[in-house]
Amino acid sequence: MGGMKIYTRSGDKGTTSLVYGVRVAKNDPKVEAYGTCDEANSLIGLSASFLRDASFPEKEKFLAEIRQIQTKLFHVGSELSTPEGKKVHWPIQKEDVENLEKWIDEWDKKLAPLTNFILPGGHPAGAALHAARTIVRRAERCAVALENVNPQVLAYLNRLSDYLFVAARFVNQAFGVKEDVLHSESS
């Protein structure tokens, strides 16, 4: 059982390694960008954990997409943590964005049309997907602030937040949870 240690002590003074071992401060914009992707990925995983033992229509297809998204989001983080001028191991491609668009369209056809803004929430898995969506939006803002980012990374993050919105709605509908509609209150 002589595997890799979890702790290295190399970050105790406020630095961390990018891909290829380049050391940067832990508050470097690249670290913020890929760390935010990791946050979103964790919440997507939390959502999936609520669904693994549940029964709902098209469960296997939905969870397969979620697994693929988690892998691609890991690739986004890897790409964002690759120093400029170095080879990206798993670059995000136009096809990755197109897959998200296809899935959005497929799930959206199964949902009631939106006529009002809805409040995030619902089934725990749906609520976690809504939360992940907002973190993906933050990851997108962080990525936009970086120089020379692959445009497909920006498109992927933008489309992923749309996917997560539709996915949250799908999960809530699959479990019969009524969406809370935003009502303007008069004073």
C-alpha positions in Angstrom: 0.0 0.0 0.0 2.8 2.4 -0.9 0.7 4.8 -2.9 1.0 8.5 -3.3 0.7 10.6 -0.2 -2.3 13.0 0.0 -0.2 15.8 1.5 3.0 17.1 0.1 3.7 20.2 2.3 4.8 22.0 -0.9 1.8 24.4 -0.6 2.3 25.3 3.0 3.7 28.7 2.0 0.9 29.7 -0.2 2.0 28.3 -3.6 0.7 25.5 -5.7 1.7 23.7 -8.9 0.2 24.1 -12.3 0.5 21.5 -15.0 4.2 20.9 -15.8 5.1 21.8 -12.2 5.1 25.6 -12.6 4.7 27.1 -9.2 2.2 30.0 -8.7 0.6 31.7 -5.7 -2.6 30.0 -4.6 -4.5 33.2 -5.4 -3.3 33.3 -9.0 -6.2 33.8 -11.4 -5.4 30.4 -13.1 -5.8 28.7 -9.7 -9.1 30.6 -9.1 -10.4 29.5 -12.5 -9.6 25.8 -12.3 -10.5 25.7 -8.6 -13.9 27.1 -9.4 -14.3 24.3 -12.0 -13.5 21.8 -9.3 -16.2 23.4 -7.0 -18.8 23.0 -9.8 -17.7 19.5 -10.5 -18.0 18.5 -6.8 -21.6 19.8 -6.7 -22.4 18.0 -9.9 -21.1 14.9 -8.2 -23.2 15.6 -5.2 -26.3 15.8 -7.4 -25.5 12.5 -9.0 -25.1 10.9 -5.6 -28.7 11.8 -4.8 -29.8 10.1 -8.0 -27.8 6.8 -8.0 -30.3 4.8 -5.9 -33.4 6.6 -7.3 -35.7 5.5 -10.1 -36.7 8.0 -12.7 -37.2 8.1 -16.5 -34.0 7.9 -18.6 -31.8 7.6 -15.5 -28.9 5.8 -17.2 -28.8 8.3 -20.1 -28.9 11.2 -17.7 -26.2 9.9 -15.4 -24.0 8.9 -18.3 -24.1 12.5 -19.5 -23.3 13.8 -16.0 -20.3 11.5 -15.8 -19.1 12.7 -19.2 -19.6 16.3 -18.1 -17.6 15.7 -15.0 -14.8 14.3 -17.0 -14.9 17.2 -19.5 -15.0 19.7 -16.6 -11.9 18.1 -15.2 -10.3 18.6 -18.7 -11.4 22.3 -18.6 -9.6 22.6 -15.3 -6.5 20.9 -16.6 -6.5 23.2 -19.6 -6.9 26.3 -17.4 -4.0 25.1 -15.3 -1.7 24.6 -18.2 0.9 27.3 -18.4 0.9 29.4 -21.6 3.0 27.9 -24.4 2.8 24.3 -23.0 0.9 21.4 -24.6 -2.7 21.0 -23.3 -3.3 17.3 -22.6 -7.1 17.2 -23.2 -8.1 20.3 -25.1 -11.8 21.2 -25.2 -13.1 21.0 -28.7 -16.1 22.3 -30.6 -17.6 18.8 -30.6 -17.7 19.0 -26.7 -19.8 22.2 -26.9 -22.0 20.7 -29.6 -22.7 17.6 -27.4 -23.9 19.9 -24.7 -26.2 21.7 -27.1 -27.6 18.4 -28.4 -28.3 17.3 -24.8 -29.9 20.6 -23.8 -32.3 20.4 -26.8 -33.2 16.8 -26.0 -34.0 17.4 -22.3 -35.7 20.8 -23.0 -38.2 19.1 -25.3 -39.4 17.0 -22.4 -40.0 20.1 -20.2 -42.9 22.5 -19.9 -42.0 25.8 -21.6 -40.8 28.5 -19.2 -43.2 31.4 -18.9 -41.7 33.0 -15.8 -38.4 33.0 -14.0 -38.1 30.1 -11.5 -36.4 30.0 -8.2 -33.5 27.6 -7.8 -34.4 24.6 -5.6 -36.6 21.6 -5.7 -35.4 18.0 -5.3 -32.0 17.9 -3.6 -30.4 16.7 -6.9 -32.1 19.5 -8.8 -31.1 22.1 -6.2 -27.4 20.9 -6.3 -27.5 21.2 -10.1 -28.8 24.8 -9.8 -26.0 25.6 -7.4 -23.5 24.0 -9.7 -24.8 26.2 -12.5 -24.0 29.3 -10.6 -20.5 28.1 -9.8 -20.0 27.3 -13.5 -21.0 30.9 -14.3 -18.3 32.0 -11.8 -15.8 29.7 -13.4 -16.7 31.3 -16.8 -16.1 34.8 -15.4 -12.7 33.6 -14.0 -11.7 32.1 -17.3 -12.7 35.2 -19.3 -10.3 37.2 -17.1 -7.3 35.0 -18.2 -5.3 35.6 -21.3 -5.2 33.3 -24.3 -7.9 30.9 -23.2 -9.1 28.4 -25.8 -12.4 29.9 -27.0 -14.0 26.4 -26.8 -13.3 26.4 -23.0 -15.3 29.6 -22.7 -18.1 28.3 -25.0 -18.1 25.0 -23.0 -18.5 26.7 -19.7 -21.2 29.0 -21.1 -23.2 26.1 -22.5 -22.6 23.9 -19.4 -24.5 26.4 -17.2 -27.4 26.2 -19.7 -27.2 22.4 -19.5 -27.2 22.4 -15.7 -30.3 24.7 -15.7 -32.2 22.3 -18.0 -30.9 19.3 -16.1 -32.1 20.8 -12.8 -35.6 21.3 -14.3 -35.6 17.8 -15.7 -34.7 16.3 -12.3 -37.4 18.3 -10.6 -40.0 17.2 -13.1 -38.9 13.6 -13.0 -39.5 13.6 -9.2 -42.7 15.5 -9.4 -41.4 18.6 -7.7 -43.2 21.7 -8.8 -40.9 24.7 -9.7 -41.3 27.8 -7.6 -42.0 30.7 -9.9 -40.6 34.1 -9.1 -43.5 36.5 -8.2 -43.0 40.2 -8.0 -44.3 41.4 -4.6 -46.0 44.7 -4.4 -44.9 46.9 -1.5 
